[in-house]
């Protein structure tokens, strides 16, 4: 994983830091500090970062967004 990919994943996970479990939050904080110091993550940390990203920063489809919008607006587009 390149340095820019690592930074991008960490930036995307910042939004979800409050929703993480205690263990995940601790691991993320350590990754955040290493990213801030411009250090590359080791192989185990990269795997954990990818797991955290898959668990918390899931990509939502357009259809899911439209369904949520319909719920909020009472079924209108």
C-alpha positions as a Python dict, from the first residue, in 0.01 Angstrom:
ca = {
    (1, 'X'): (0, 0, 0),
    (2, 'X'): (137, 338, -93),
    (3, 'X'): (169, 626, 150),
    (4, 'X'): (-109, 821, -21),
    (5, 'X'): (-350, 524, -10),
    (6, 'X'): (-273, 478, 359),
    (7, 'X'): (-338, 847, 428),
    (8, 'X'): (-665, 840, 233),
    (9, 'X'): (-800, 542, 430),
    (10, 'X'): (-707, 702, 760),
    (11, 'X'): (-873, 1030, 661),
    (12, 'X'): (-1193, 848, 565),
    (13, 'X'): (-1196, 663, 899),
    (14, 'X'): (-1163, 981, 1106),
    (15, 'X'): (-1537, 1040, 1069),
    (16, 'X'): (-1616, 696, 1214),
    (17, 'X'): (-1374, 708, 1509),
    (18, 'X'): (-1655, 771, 1758),
    (19, 'X'): (-1842, 460, 1645),
    (20, 'X'): (-1548, 222, 1687),
    (21, 'X'): (-1510, -31, 1965),
    (22, 'X'): (-1249, 32, 2231),
    (23, 'X'): (-990, -197, 2071),
    (24, 'X'): (-1052, -62, 1722),
    (25, 'X'): (-1039, 294, 1848),
    (26, 'X'): (-704, 235, 2017),
    (27, 'X'): (-558, 73, 1705),
    (28, 'X'): (-688, 359, 1490),
    (29, 'X'): (-540, 622, 1722),
    (30, 'X'): (-199, 457, 1691),
    (31, 'X'): (-232, 451, 1311),
    (32, 'X'): (-340, 816, 1315),
    (33, 'X'): (-31, 914, 1515),
    (34, 'X'): (197, 722, 1279),
    (35, 'X'): (27, 889, 982),
    (36, 'X'): (72, 1229, 1140),
    (37, 'X'): (445, 1156, 1183),
    (38, 'X'): (466, 1050, 816),
    (39, 'X'): (557, 691, 903),
    (40, 'X'): (463, 394, 689),
    (41, 'X'): (254, 125, 854),
    (42, 'X'): (390, -226, 890),
    (43, 'X'): (218, -521, 724),
    (44, 'X'): (3, -612, 1028),
    (45, 'X'): (-112, -252, 1071),
    (46, 'X'): (-203, -224, 703),
    (47, 'X'): (-422, -534, 734),
    (48, 'X'): (-590, -390, 1044),
    (49, 'X'): (-643, -57, 866),
    (50, 'X'): (-809, -234, 574),
    (51, 'X'): (-1029, -433, 814),
    (52, 'X'): (-1135, -116, 996),
    (53, 'X'): (-1210, 58, 668),
    (54, 'X'): (-1419, -237, 547),
    (55, 'X'): (-1610, -251, 876),
    (56, 'X'): (-1680, 120, 934),
    (57, 'X'): (-1647, 313, 607),
    (58, 'X'): (-1876, 107, 389),
    (59, 'X'): (-1964, 257, 54),
    (60, 'X'): (-2334, 325, 18),
    (61, 'X'): (-2518, 276, -308),
    (62, 'X'): (-2729, 539, -478),
    (63, 'X'): (-3036, 324, -421),
    (64, 'X'): (-2977, 320, -44),
    (65, 'X'): (-2941, 697, -45),
    (66, 'X'): (-3264, 740, -242),
    (67, 'X'): (-3450, 511, 0),
    (68, 'X'): (-3328, 713, 298),
    (69, 'X'): (-3425, 1036, 123),
    (70, 'X'): (-3777, 901, 60),
    (71, 'X'): (-3809, 812, 429),
    (72, 'X'): (-3702, 1161, 532),
    (73, 'X'): (-3928, 1342, 287),
    (74, 'X'): (-4231, 1120, 329),
    (75, 'X'): (-4202, 931, 0),
    (76, 'X'): (-4150, 1230, -230),
    (77, 'X'): (-3852, 1269, -461),
}
